[in-house]
Amino acid sequence: MKKLPILLFFLICYQFSYSQLSDAARDSINRLNEEGLVHMKQQLGITIPNRPGPSGDPSAPNAANSDESKINTYTLPDPLVLKNGNSVKTSEAWWEKRRPEIVEDFESEIYGRLPENIPNVAWEVVSVKDTTNGSYPVKEKTLKGIVDNSSYPNISVEIELLVVTPANSEKPVPLVLEFGFIRWPFGNIPEPETPPIFRANEPGWKEQVISRNYGYAILVPSSVQADNGAGLRQGIIGLVNKGEHRKPDDWGALRAWAWGASRAIDYFETDEDVDAGRLAIEGLSRYGKAALVAMAFEPRFSLGFIGSSGAGGAKILRRNFGEQVENLASAYAYHWFCGNFIKYGSTLTKEDLPVDAHELVALCAPRPVFISSGSPQVEGQWIDAKGMFLAGAHAGSVYELLGKEDLGTTEFPILGKALTDGDIAWRQHAGGHTTGPNWSTWLAWACRYWGDCKYP
Protein backbone atom coordinates (compact mmCIF):
# COMPACT_ATOMS: atom_id res chain seq x y z
CA MET A 1 0.00 0.00 0.00
CA LYS A 2 1.31 3.42 -0.92
CA LYS A 3 2.13 5.88 1.81
CA LEU A 4 -0.10 8.90 2.37
CA PRO A 5 0.85 12.44 1.31
CA ILE A 6 1.82 14.71 4.16
CA LEU A 7 -1.16 17.08 3.93
CA LEU A 8 -3.52 14.16 4.31
CA PHE A 9 -1.36 12.97 7.20
CA PHE A 10 -2.00 16.14 9.16
CA LEU A 11 -5.70 15.95 8.45
CA ILE A 12 -5.71 12.39 9.74
CA CYS A 13 -3.66 13.36 12.80
CA TYR A 14 -6.25 15.88 13.86
CA GLN A 15 -9.37 13.96 12.87
CA PHE A 16 -8.46 10.29 13.23
CA SER A 17 -10.00 9.55 16.60
CA TYR A 18 -13.19 11.24 15.43
CA SER A 19 -13.39 9.71 11.95
CA GLN A 20 -12.79 6.15 13.15
CA LEU A 21 -15.85 6.28 15.39
CA SER A 22 -19.28 5.04 14.45
CA ASP A 23 -21.88 7.53 13.27
CA ALA A 24 -23.55 7.29 16.67
CA ALA A 25 -20.28 7.99 18.49
CA ARG A 26 -19.53 10.98 16.23
CA ASP A 27 -23.00 12.31 16.81
CA SER A 28 -22.46 11.91 20.54
CA ILE A 29 -19.18 13.88 20.45
CA ASN A 30 -20.78 16.64 18.39
CA ARG A 31 -23.72 16.78 20.77
CA LEU A 32 -21.47 16.93 23.84
CA ASN A 33 -19.32 19.63 22.21
CA GLU A 34 -22.41 21.75 21.60
CA GLU A 35 -23.87 21.02 25.03
CA GLY A 36 -20.63 22.02 26.72
CA LEU A 37 -20.55 25.28 24.78
CA VAL A 38 -24.19 26.01 25.63
CA HIS A 39 -23.62 25.20 29.31
CA MET A 40 -20.67 27.59 29.47
CA LYS A 41 -22.63 30.35 27.73
CA GLN A 42 -25.38 29.89 30.30
CA GLN A 43 -22.84 30.37 33.08
CA LEU A 44 -21.68 33.54 31.35
CA GLY A 45 -25.22 34.80 30.83
CA ILE A 46 -24.81 34.85 27.04
CA THR A 47 -28.12 34.39 25.26
CA ILE A 48 -27.18 35.41 21.71
CA PRO A 49 -25.66 33.06 19.09
CA ASN A 50 -21.93 33.14 18.54
CA ARG A 51 -20.80 35.01 15.45
CA PRO A 52 -19.73 32.54 12.74
CA GLY A 53 -16.05 32.47 11.89
CA PRO A 54 -14.70 32.61 8.33
CA SER A 55 -13.96 29.47 6.35
CA GLY A 56 -10.47 28.06 5.91
CA ASP A 57 -11.42 27.08 2.35
CA PRO A 58 -10.16 29.89 0.05
CA SER A 59 -12.90 29.09 -2.48
CA ALA A 60 -15.76 29.37 0.04
CA PRO A 61 -18.11 32.39 -0.10
CA ASN A 62 -17.14 33.23 3.49
CA ALA A 63 -13.43 32.52 3.02
CA ALA A 64 -11.05 34.06 5.56
CA ASN A 65 -9.28 37.19 4.42
CA SER A 66 -5.88 36.54 2.83
CA ASP A 67 -5.34 40.01 1.33
CA GLU A 68 -2.99 42.34 3.22
CA SER A 69 -4.66 45.37 1.59
CA LYS A 70 -7.85 44.49 3.46
CA ILE A 71 -6.29 44.34 6.91
CA ASN A 72 -8.26 46.23 9.52
CA THR A 73 -6.84 49.05 11.59
CA TYR A 74 -6.15 47.90 15.14
CA THR A 75 -4.32 49.06 18.24
CA LEU A 76 -2.31 46.58 20.29
CA PRO A 77 -2.05 46.77 24.08
CA ASP A 78 1.38 48.06 25.05
CA PRO A 79 3.23 45.38 27.03
CA LEU A 80 5.21 48.11 28.77
CA VAL A 81 2.29 50.24 29.97
CA LEU A 82 0.59 49.39 33.26
CA LYS A 83 -3.19 49.33 33.52
CA ASN A 84 -2.99 52.62 35.42
CA GLY A 85 -1.32 54.21 32.39
CA ASN A 86 2.19 54.43 33.81
CA SER A 87 5.11 53.28 31.69
CA VAL A 88 7.32 50.36 32.65
CA LYS A 89 10.92 51.53 32.51
CA THR A 90 12.81 49.00 34.66
CA SER A 91 13.12 45.25 34.76
CA GLU A 92 11.89 45.35 38.36
CA ALA A 93 8.66 47.04 37.27
CA TRP A 94 8.21 44.41 34.57
CA TRP A 95 8.61 41.47 36.93
CA GLU A 96 6.79 42.93 39.91
CA LYS A 97 3.98 44.91 38.25
CA ARG A 98 3.39 44.58 34.52
CA ARG A 99 4.08 40.88 33.94
CA PRO A 100 1.64 39.82 36.68
CA GLU A 101 -1.04 42.00 35.03
CA ILE A 102 -0.51 40.28 31.68
CA VAL A 103 -0.50 36.82 33.28
CA GLU A 104 -3.76 37.63 35.05
CA ASP A 105 -5.43 38.68 31.78
CA PHE A 106 -4.31 35.56 29.93
CA GLU A 107 -5.44 33.33 32.78
CA SER A 108 -8.78 35.06 33.31
CA GLU A 109 -9.78 35.64 29.69
CA ILE A 110 -7.98 33.23 27.36
CA TYR A 111 -6.21 30.12 28.66
CA GLY A 112 -7.67 29.71 32.15
CA ARG A 113 -6.20 29.25 35.59
CA LEU A 114 -4.49 26.20 36.99
CA PRO A 115 -6.63 24.86 39.84
CA GLU A 116 -5.10 24.73 43.29
CA ASN A 117 -5.92 21.07 43.83
CA ILE A 118 -4.17 19.41 40.87
CA PRO A 119 -3.09 15.95 42.04
CA ASN A 120 0.50 14.73 41.97
CA VAL A 121 2.06 12.71 39.17
CA ALA A 122 4.21 9.65 39.85
CA TRP A 123 6.51 8.76 36.95
CA GLU A 124 7.11 5.11 36.17
CA VAL A 125 9.71 3.84 33.70
CA VAL A 126 7.92 1.23 31.58
CA SER A 127 10.90 0.17 29.47
CA VAL A 128 14.48 1.03 28.61
CA LYS A 129 16.20 -0.19 25.47
CA ASP A 130 19.32 0.45 23.43
CA THR A 131 18.55 1.17 19.78
CA THR A 132 19.61 3.50 16.98
CA ASN A 133 18.32 6.59 15.25
CA GLY A 134 19.86 6.69 11.81
CA SER A 135 23.50 5.80 12.46
CA TYR A 136 23.44 7.06 16.04
CA PRO A 137 23.15 4.71 19.06
CA VAL A 138 20.55 5.94 21.55
CA LYS A 139 18.97 5.00 24.85
CA GLU A 140 15.18 5.00 24.64
CA LYS A 141 12.97 5.18 27.74
CA THR A 142 9.21 4.78 27.70
CA LEU A 143 7.42 6.24 30.71
CA LYS A 144 3.97 6.81 32.08
CA GLY A 145 3.02 9.51 34.53
CA ILE A 146 0.31 8.15 36.79
CA VAL A 147 -1.88 10.94 38.16
CA ASP A 148 -3.17 10.41 41.69
CA ASN A 149 -6.91 9.91 41.30
CA SER A 150 -7.69 8.99 44.89
CA SER A 151 -9.97 12.03 45.14
CA TYR A 152 -12.09 10.76 42.20
CA PRO A 153 -11.34 7.16 41.16
CA ASN A 154 -13.89 7.26 38.30
CA ILE A 155 -11.31 9.07 36.11
CA SER A 156 -7.78 7.79 35.47
CA VAL A 157 -5.03 9.79 33.76
CA GLU A 158 -1.71 8.30 32.62
CA ILE A 159 0.63 10.64 30.76
CA GLU A 160 2.60 9.04 27.92
CA LEU A 161 6.23 10.15 27.55
CA LEU A 162 9.18 8.95 25.47
CA VAL A 163 12.74 10.08 26.30
CA VAL A 164 15.64 9.42 23.91
CA THR A 165 19.26 10.39 24.60
CA PRO A 166 22.60 9.66 22.91
CA ALA A 167 23.87 6.32 24.16
CA ASN A 168 27.52 7.35 24.23
CA SER A 169 27.25 10.71 25.94
CA GLU A 170 29.55 11.03 28.96
CA LYS A 171 27.39 13.63 30.68
CA PRO A 172 23.76 14.82 30.80
CA VAL A 173 22.56 16.34 27.54
CA PRO A 174 20.19 19.18 26.62
CA LEU A 175 16.78 17.95 25.53
CA VAL A 176 13.94 19.07 23.23
CA LEU A 177 10.42 18.13 24.36
CA GLU A 178 7.87 17.84 21.56
CA PHE A 179 4.09 17.66 21.83
CA GLY A 180 3.29 14.82 19.45
CA PHE A 181 2.87 11.08 18.94
CA ILE A 182 5.10 8.37 20.36
CA ARG A 183 3.88 5.67 18.01
CA TRP A 184 2.00 5.60 14.72
CA PRO A 185 -1.54 5.79 16.10
CA PHE A 186 -3.63 5.06 13.06
CA GLY A 187 -3.98 1.29 12.84
CA ASN A 188 -4.01 0.02 9.26
CA ILE A 189 -3.70 3.49 7.74
CA PRO A 190 -0.21 3.67 6.19
CA GLU A 191 2.41 5.95 7.67
CA PRO A 192 2.83 9.05 5.49
CA GLU A 193 5.63 9.65 3.09
CA THR A 194 6.92 13.21 2.97
CA PRO A 195 6.61 14.44 -0.65
CA PRO A 196 9.67 16.10 -2.24
CA ILE A 197 8.10 19.56 -1.93
CA PHE A 198 8.26 19.24 1.86
CA ARG A 199 11.72 17.69 2.07
CA ALA A 200 15.01 19.49 2.44
CA ASN A 201 17.21 16.46 1.66
CA GLU A 202 18.22 16.22 5.26
CA PRO A 203 17.67 13.69 8.06
CA GLY A 204 14.52 13.73 10.16
CA TRP A 205 14.35 16.02 13.15
CA LYS A 206 15.05 13.30 15.70
CA GLU A 207 18.25 12.22 13.96
CA GLN A 208 19.32 15.86 13.62
CA VAL A 209 18.82 16.42 17.35
CA ILE A 210 20.76 13.29 18.30
CA SER A 211 23.54 14.17 15.86
CA ARG A 212 24.15 17.38 17.85
CA ASN A 213 24.56 15.31 21.02
CA TYR A 214 21.20 16.50 22.30
CA GLY A 215 18.25 14.39 23.39
CA TYR A 216 14.57 14.54 22.56
CA ALA A 217 11.34 13.60 24.28
CA ILE A 218 7.77 13.27 23.05
CA LEU A 219 4.75 13.90 25.24
CA VAL A 220 1.32 12.77 23.98
CA PRO A 221 -1.12 15.62 24.74
CA SER A 222 -4.24 13.47 24.41
CA SER A 223 -2.98 11.33 27.30
CA VAL A 224 -3.27 14.46 29.46
CA GLN A 225 -6.49 15.92 28.06
CA ALA A 226 -8.66 14.99 25.07
CA ASP A 227 -8.65 17.35 22.09
CA ASN A 228 -12.39 18.00 22.05
CA GLY A 229 -15.06 19.65 24.13
CA ALA A 230 -16.71 16.30 24.82
CA GLY A 231 -13.63 15.34 26.84
CA LEU A 232 -13.66 18.29 29.23
CA ARG A 233 -15.32 16.16 31.89
CA GLN A 234 -12.57 13.57 31.48
CA GLY A 235 -8.76 13.81 31.47
CA ILE A 236 -6.91 15.96 33.97
CA ILE A 237 -9.53 18.74 33.75
CA GLY A 238 -12.35 16.30 34.45
CA LEU A 239 -10.40 14.60 37.23
CA VAL A 240 -9.82 17.86 39.08
CA ASN A 241 -13.48 18.82 38.59
CA LYS A 242 -14.68 15.34 39.62
CA GLY A 243 -16.46 14.87 36.32
CA GLU A 244 -18.38 18.16 36.46
CA HIS A 245 -18.44 21.08 34.04
CA ARG A 246 -15.77 23.78 34.11
CA LYS A 247 -16.25 27.23 35.59
CA PRO A 248 -15.64 30.22 33.26
CA ASP A 249 -12.01 30.82 34.28
CA ASP A 250 -11.00 27.15 34.58
CA TRP A 251 -8.16 25.94 32.37
CA GLY A 252 -8.67 24.65 28.85
CA ALA A 253 -6.82 21.95 26.93
CA LEU A 254 -3.90 24.19 25.90
CA ARG A 255 -3.11 25.02 29.50
CA ALA A 256 -3.64 21.39 30.52
CA TRP A 257 -1.18 20.19 27.85
CA ALA A 258 1.30 22.80 29.05
CA TRP A 259 0.81 21.51 32.61
CA GLY A 260 1.67 18.04 31.32
CA ALA A 261 4.91 19.43 29.90
CA SER A 262 5.76 20.87 33.32
CA ARG A 263 5.23 17.46 34.87
CA ALA A 264 7.60 16.00 32.28
CA ILE A 265 10.21 18.51 33.49
CA ASP A 266 9.70 17.17 37.00
CA TYR A 267 10.81 13.80 35.65
CA PHE A 268 13.71 15.24 33.63
CA GLU A 269 15.09 16.73 36.83
CA THR A 270 15.51 13.19 38.16
CA ASP A 271 17.00 11.66 34.99
CA GLU A 272 20.81 11.47 35.09
CA ASP A 273 20.93 11.41 31.27
CA VAL A 274 19.18 14.79 30.92
CA ASP A 275 20.52 18.27 31.63
CA ALA A 276 17.36 19.78 33.08
CA GLY A 277 18.90 23.25 32.92
CA ARG A 278 18.82 23.12 29.11
CA LEU A 279 15.33 22.18 28.00
CA ALA A 280 13.34 23.31 24.96
CA ILE A 281 9.68 22.95 24.04
CA GLU A 282 8.50 22.37 20.44
CA GLY A 283 5.13 21.88 18.81
CA LEU A 284 3.25 22.36 15.55
CA SER A 285 -0.19 23.83 14.85
CA ARG A 286 -2.45 23.36 17.90
CA TYR A 287 0.56 21.81 19.59
CA GLY A 288 2.48 24.94 18.58
CA LYS A 289 -0.13 26.94 20.50
CA ALA A 290 0.42 24.65 23.49
CA ALA A 291 4.20 24.95 23.16
CA LEU A 292 4.01 28.75 23.33
CA VAL A 293 1.66 28.59 26.33
CA ALA A 294 4.06 26.17 28.01
CA MET A 295 7.03 28.42 27.28
CA ALA A 296 5.20 31.48 28.60
CA PHE A 297 4.08 29.90 31.88
CA GLU A 298 6.93 27.46 32.63
CA PRO A 299 10.24 29.21 33.39
CA ARG A 300 12.20 25.94 33.35
CA PHE A 301 12.07 25.85 29.54
CA SER A 302 15.13 27.71 28.31
CA LEU A 303 14.29 27.71 24.57
CA GLY A 304 11.12 27.58 22.46
CA PHE A 305 10.43 26.34 18.93
CA ILE A 306 6.90 27.44 18.02
CA GLY A 307 5.65 25.92 14.77
CA SER A 308 2.75 27.40 12.74
CA SER A 309 0.75 28.09 15.89
CA GLY A 310 -1.63 30.62 14.33
CA ALA A 311 -4.62 32.07 16.20
CA GLY A 312 -4.56 31.23 19.88
CA GLY A 313 -0.79 30.91 19.59
CA ALA A 314 1.65 33.45 18.15
CA LYS A 315 -0.75 35.16 15.69
CA ILE A 316 -2.03 38.66 16.45
CA LEU A 317 -5.71 38.03 17.17
CA ARG A 318 -6.77 41.56 16.25
CA ARG A 319 -5.72 41.05 12.60
CA ASN A 320 -8.60 40.08 10.29
CA PHE A 321 -6.41 37.63 8.36
CA GLY A 322 -6.80 33.86 8.41
CA GLU A 323 -8.34 32.14 11.41
CA GLN A 324 -10.31 34.43 13.71
CA VAL A 325 -11.47 34.60 17.31
CA GLU A 326 -14.92 33.45 16.20
CA ASN A 327 -13.43 30.18 14.92
CA LEU A 328 -11.68 29.61 18.24
CA ALA A 329 -14.76 30.39 20.31
CA SER A 330 -16.86 27.81 18.43
CA ALA A 331 -17.93 24.32 19.48
CA TYR A 332 -14.96 23.05 17.44
CA ALA A 333 -12.22 24.78 19.44
CA TYR A 334 -13.57 26.39 22.62
CA HIS A 335 -12.14 23.54 24.70
CA TRP A 336 -8.63 24.85 24.07
CA PHE A 337 -9.45 27.95 26.11
CA CYS A 338 -11.21 28.96 29.30
CA GLY A 339 -14.94 29.60 29.15
CA ASN A 340 -14.52 33.37 29.42
CA PHE A 341 -12.91 33.40 25.99
CA ILE A 342 -16.28 32.56 24.40
CA LYS A 343 -17.42 36.13 25.15
CA TYR A 344 -15.11 37.49 22.48
CA GLY A 345 -16.94 35.54 19.78
CA SER A 346 -20.39 36.67 20.90
CA THR A 347 -21.11 39.62 23.22
CA LEU A 348 -17.61 41.10 22.86
CA THR A 349 -15.14 41.35 19.96
CA LYS A 350 -11.45 40.76 19.43
CA GLU A 351 -10.85 44.49 19.99
CA ASP A 352 -12.09 44.00 23.55
CA LEU A 353 -9.37 41.48 24.38
CA PRO A 354 -7.18 42.88 27.18
CA VAL A 355 -4.09 41.15 25.74
CA ASP A 356 -2.86 39.81 22.41
CA ALA A 357 -0.29 37.32 21.12
CA HIS A 358 2.70 39.68 21.28
CA GLU A 359 2.26 39.72 25.05
CA LEU A 360 2.20 35.92 25.17
CA VAL A 361 5.58 35.96 23.39
CA ALA A 362 6.70 38.67 25.83
CA LEU A 363 5.93 36.37 28.77
CA CYS A 364 8.73 34.12 27.46
CA ALA A 365 11.28 36.91 27.93
CA PRO A 366 14.17 36.92 28.50
CA ARG A 367 14.35 33.32 27.26
CA PRO A 368 14.90 32.89 23.51
CA VAL A 369 11.98 31.85 21.33
CA PHE A 370 11.96 30.85 17.64
CA ILE A 371 8.73 31.33 15.63
CA SER A 372 8.35 29.07 12.59
CA SER A 373 6.00 29.08 9.61
CA GLY A 374 5.52 27.40 6.23
CA SER A 375 5.03 29.08 2.88
CA PRO A 376 1.68 30.64 1.91
CA GLN A 377 1.64 28.64 -1.34
CA VAL A 378 2.07 25.27 0.35
CA GLU A 379 0.87 25.67 3.93
CA GLY A 380 -1.82 28.19 3.06
CA GLN A 381 -2.79 31.46 4.74
CA TRP A 382 -5.01 30.21 7.58
CA ILE A 383 -2.31 30.51 10.24
CA ASP A 384 -1.37 34.09 9.21
CA ALA A 385 2.42 33.96 9.02
CA LYS A 386 2.77 37.73 9.06
CA GLY A 387 0.53 37.94 12.11
CA MET A 388 2.89 35.58 13.95
CA PHE A 389 5.92 37.55 12.80
CA LEU A 390 4.34 40.76 14.08
CA ALA A 391 3.72 39.20 17.49
CA GLY A 392 7.43 38.48 17.71
CA ALA A 393 8.27 42.00 16.54
CA HIS A 394 5.94 43.68 19.05
CA ALA A 395 7.30 41.58 21.92
CA GLY A 396 10.74 43.02 21.25
CA SER A 397 10.37 45.98 23.61
CA VAL A 398 10.15 43.62 26.59
CA TYR A 399 13.20 41.66 25.49
CA GLU A 400 15.15 44.88 25.07
CA LEU A 401 14.08 46.09 28.52
CA LEU A 402 15.48 42.86 29.95
CA GLY A 403 18.79 43.29 28.13
CA LYS A 404 18.09 40.92 25.24
CA GLU A 405 17.89 41.40 21.46
CA ASP A 406 14.66 41.70 19.49
CA LEU A 407 13.96 40.50 15.93
CA GLY A 408 15.97 43.37 14.49
CA THR A 409 13.22 44.53 12.12
CA THR A 410 9.49 45.16 11.84
CA GLU A 411 9.50 44.46 8.09
CA PHE A 412 8.16 41.03 7.18
CA PRO A 413 11.12 39.20 5.57
CA ILE A 414 11.13 37.32 2.30
CA LEU A 415 10.42 33.60 2.28
CA GLY A 416 13.40 31.60 3.58
CA LYS A 417 15.23 34.51 5.23
CA ALA A 418 16.24 33.52 8.75
CA LEU A 419 16.17 36.20 11.44
CA THR A 420 18.30 34.47 14.03
CA ASP A 421 20.64 37.15 15.36
CA GLY A 422 18.36 38.00 18.27
CA ASP A 423 16.67 36.30 21.18
CA ILE A 424 13.41 36.36 19.26
CA ALA A 425 13.96 34.47 16.01
CA TRP A 426 11.87 33.90 12.90
CA ARG A 427 11.95 31.85 9.70
CA GLN A 428 9.28 31.10 7.12
CA HIS A 429 10.41 28.02 5.21
CA ALA A 430 9.29 26.95 1.74
CA GLY A 431 7.41 23.83 2.85
CA GLY A 432 3.98 23.13 4.27
CA HIS A 433 2.37 22.71 7.67
CA THR A 434 5.44 21.35 9.42
CA THR A 435 8.52 22.50 11.33
CA GLY A 436 10.64 20.03 9.32
CA PRO A 437 12.57 22.43 7.05
CA ASN A 438 13.34 24.72 10.00
CA TRP A 439 14.93 22.14 12.32
CA SER A 440 18.48 22.64 11.04
CA THR A 441 18.11 26.42 11.39
CA TRP A 442 16.66 26.07 14.88
CA LEU A 443 19.42 23.70 15.99
CA ALA A 444 22.16 26.05 14.80
CA TRP A 445 20.41 28.88 16.67
CA ALA A 446 19.98 26.74 19.81
CA CYS A 447 23.67 25.86 19.81
CA ARG A 448 24.45 29.52 20.49
CA TYR A 449 22.63 29.30 23.80
CA TRP A 450 23.22 25.74 24.89
CA GLY A 451 26.80 25.42 23.70
CA ASP A 452 28.45 22.01 24.01
CA CYS A 453 27.09 21.35 20.54
CA LYS A 454 28.47 18.55 18.41
CA TYR A 455 28.49 19.39 14.70
CA PRO A 456 27.92 16.30 12.56
Secondary structure by P-SEA (a helix, b strand, c coil): cccccaaaaaaaaaccccccccaaaaaaaaaaaaaaaaaaaaaacccccccbbbbcccccccccccccccccccccccccccccccccccaaaaacccaaaaaaaaaaccccccccbbbbbbbbbcbbbbbbcccbbbbbbbbbbbccccccccbbbbbbbbbbcccccccbbbbbbbccccccccccccccccccccccccccaaaaaaaacbbbbbbbcccccccccccccccaaaaaacccccccccccaaaaaaaaaaaaaaaaaacccccccbbbbbbcaaaaaaaaaaaaccccccbbbbccccccccccccccccccccccccccccccccccccccccccccccccccaaaaaaaaccbbbbbbbcccccccccccaaaaaaaaaaaaaaaaaacccccccccccccccccccccbbbbbcccccccccaaaaaaaaaaaaccccccc
